[in-house]
Amino acid sequence: MAHFSSEDEVMLQAMLRQLFQSVKEKITGAPSLECAEEILLRLEETDENFHNYEFVKYLRQHICNMLGSMIEEEMEKCTSDQNQGEDSGYDTVVQHVTKRTQESKEYKEMMHSLKNIMMVVVEAMINKFEEDETRSEDRQRKMQSGSCCTDNCSDSDSSFNQSYKFCQGKLRLILDQLDPGQPKEVRYEALQTLCSAPPSDVLSCENWTTLCEKLTTSLSDPDPMFTDRILKFYAQTFTLSPLHMTKEIYTSLAKYLEVYFLSRENHLPTLSTGVDITSPNVTRLLKKVRLLNEYQKEAPSFWIRHPEKYMEEIVESTLSLLSVKHEQSHLVPQKILDPIYFFALVDTKAVWFKKWMHAYYSRTAVLRLLEKKYKCLITTAVQQCVQYLELCEAMKADEILRHPKHCGTKQKSFYYSGQELQYIYFIHSLCLLGRLLIYTQGRKLFPIKLKNRKDSVSLTNLLVLFTQLIYYSPSCPKMTSIMCSENYSPASMVTDVLRMLCDQKECAVECLYNSTVTEALLLPIHNLTKGTAAAPDCSETALIHIADILARIASVEEGLILLLYGENMNSSEEESLTGAHIIAKFSKKLLEEDISIFSGSEMLPVVKGAFISVCRQIYGTCEGLQVLLPYGLHESIAKAWKKTSLLSERIPTPVEGSDSVSSVSQVSPNSVAWEDNLLDDLLNFAATPKGLLLLQRTGAINECVTFMLSQYAKKPQVNRQKKFGYEVLVVQVASTAAGAVALQNSGFISALITELWSNLECGRDDVRLTHPRATPVDPIDRSCQKSFLALVNLLSYPAVYELTANQELPNKAEYSLREVPTCIIDIMDRLIVLNSEAKIRSLLNYEQSHTFGLRSL
């Protein structure tokens, strides 16, 4: 229904007085319409504001919407006829189009729709007119008897009151029009008016609660266009209204869905039949779930500004809906899909739960309600993970994932089988549990008691289950350089959860740093080392995921101690090897290619690199190197590097037009990357003094230092697992005579001194000089501090002896301004021992440079 102003009401009342009797008899009669047409024509002639009335605009817009496209088509036909030679004037075209329009089916439908709408509007106006007349007569009667108050104002005394009462009356009219007994056009028009009105005006009305209930009831209407209009109004309310108003919409929609799923009258999909999202019923249901889920993800951004009770009502209505569960019985043999399946379809990774748990304000409410009333939600999530693991153990990989969408492929499907729905629900449960375990109060919800299981599921049991999912569950096809943009394979999803737990130290100590979990992680590695059959379908991809988690555990002190000594550090039993020994043995076998299962595999270098990175975390410390020393990993890595470099040198030079070009372009980058990876692993032995000695014994220290120089120039960012950058390794390498010589031969020292001289004497050329530089008051200018520290850290006693012993100062008679030092002797000659005028004149910043030299000395 259109929004009419007070002027429109006056015009309608003028029409009503003349149409009163005819409308009373039958509003849809022809005489009434002819009379209405005469009144409109008369008003158009006499009233200059006729076309500005909202009522007239509404009529024009209604005609345009219903007949506009048809009139345009008729006009185009007439124009084309004129172009073909049929000459007709403007009046003839208008008459022709008018006649065709009046005879069309669309015109009759428009007239029928307009009659239905106007019937309701006019009846409402008549009722209001009669009420006003009765009220006016009562008021006059009271005034005559002297029993009324003098300050009692009429409806027209205040424009505010008039607008407010009109709003109330309009809302009551909409309520009447939304009644299921009304014609379809009337109900649809009422919703159109509701969507076009400002939400604040609608929500501030007294009948808002009744309207909300009626809208919720109307969501079950079979007409999709009608329910879409209601959802559009809900969406506008969520976007434009404050929380205390949107809360009512959200809770009513959640309650409607809860009743919908509990009702046996609704034909919900079952797990055996699957879900066809092109089905009209499923589409309507998914739209409602999607709208609810979108609000779930947006609400945490603003509900902290409102009282806590509003947030708690939203949380509780959500958890109540998600806890709805259909129990199987002899009456209902098939498993009916619960609401959680549909939420998993629209939000597979449970982003809504992640956002709700992020802030303490909402997290406390969620965890409190989960503990007191809705723990069944956590129980079903754990149950789903247990069932999926049992499915993986019982079936082969190709039978579990027949559909490629689990691995994040871009193929689109409109049907989800029961197996796929179970998998999507598993991913949703996995992400929900992973987010829950991060927080202390979330971990206190465990242990969980499951049906058909004697023992409860503790935190440790759950983490062991996660690790088993990595190597029991199927994975994507072999990885390539181009990975899936969003990988939904079970191993990848579980690894993401375990990575998240490793990043939280308190959580990792409580959940991961225990022998039971590490033994579960090391089980397939231990089996492969002993030569026995590993866990079923333990692919190279699964081993890479396991190595990633082990490397994160070893990068933290508590995790490293666990891998080195186990939980009982005083145990002297040799039968049970600790994690560090198992990892070292497996890595050595991989480097020597002593595991037949992976022979010829394209993924073997990636698996090797992943487990050597775990070993690097261990031998990067003194204690770890001492434990791994018997395995001679430095020798195995050096042999693998020499073999790889030899193979890369044997690659023939590609000849244009030959078949070897494509094979070389594929093999060479992988070979070079693997060679650099091995050099980096060798270089990291220099993190400890004893490791540096082992590096020297391999004979690859010069190549490692050259590689370090290339990486040092790139200035890579240090990640959490590396702990330190190449600057630390430079200091360690320079602490020995052989290392200092290797640094000199690689050109590292020359590059360092060139950079130092550039900062000290040349200044920064890329800085625009807008004002004179201030006279430096610090002993060493800030631009030179980094170079100063690098030089001082480099020049340990062995390095000074190797770089300066038995060498004389140049002491030239003349020094060019373009002459740049390249070694330590040159620095001593130009900056420290300034024993001639030529040396002093060659310095542009004499005092600063000499001070730098003296402090270096």
Secondary structure as UniProt FT lines:
FT   HELIX           6..25
FT   TURN            27..28
FT   HELIX           30..46
FT   TURN            48..49
FT   HELIX           50..52
FT   HELIX           54..83
FT   TURN            84..85
FT   HELIX           90..103
FT   HELIX           105..145
FT   TURN            150..151
FT   TURN            155..156
FT   HELIX           159..177
FT   TURN            180..181
FT   HELIX           184..196
FT   HELIX           199..203
FT   TURN            206..207
FT   HELIX           208..218
FT   TURN            219..220
FT   HELIX           224..240
FT   HELIX           243..262
FT   TURN            271..273
FT   STRAND          275..276
FT   TURN            277..278
FT   HELIX           280..298
FT   HELIX           299..301
FT   HELIX           303..305
FT   HELIX           308..322
FT   HELIX           339..346
FT   TURN            348..349
FT   HELIX           351..356
FT   TURN            357..358
FT   HELIX           360..372
FT   HELIX           375..394
FT   HELIX           397..400
FT   HELIX           404..407
FT   STRAND          415..416
FT   HELIX           418..437
FT   HELIX           440..443
FT   TURN            444..445
FT   TURN            451..452
FT   HELIX           459..472
FT   HELIX           490..503
FT   HELIX           505..511
FT   HELIX           515..530
FT   TURN            536..537
FT   HELIX           540..554
FT   HELIX           557..565
FT   TURN            569..570
FT   HELIX           579..591
FT   TURN            592..593
FT   HELIX           596..598
FT   TURN            599..600
FT   TURN            602..603
FT   HELIX           604..619
FT   HELIX           622..628
FT   HELIX           629..631
FT   HELIX           633..650
FT   TURN            656..657
FT   HELIX           660..683
FT   HELIX           684..687
FT   HELIX           689..698
FT   HELIX           701..714
FT   TURN            720..722
FT   HELIX           726..734
FT   HELIX           737..746
FT   HELIX           748..757
FT   HELIX           758..762
FT   TURN            765..766
FT   HELIX           782..794
FT   HELIX           797..804
FT   TURN            805..806
FT   TURN            817..818
FT   HELIX           824..827
FT   HELIX           828..832
FT   HELIX           837..841
FT   HELIX           846..856
//
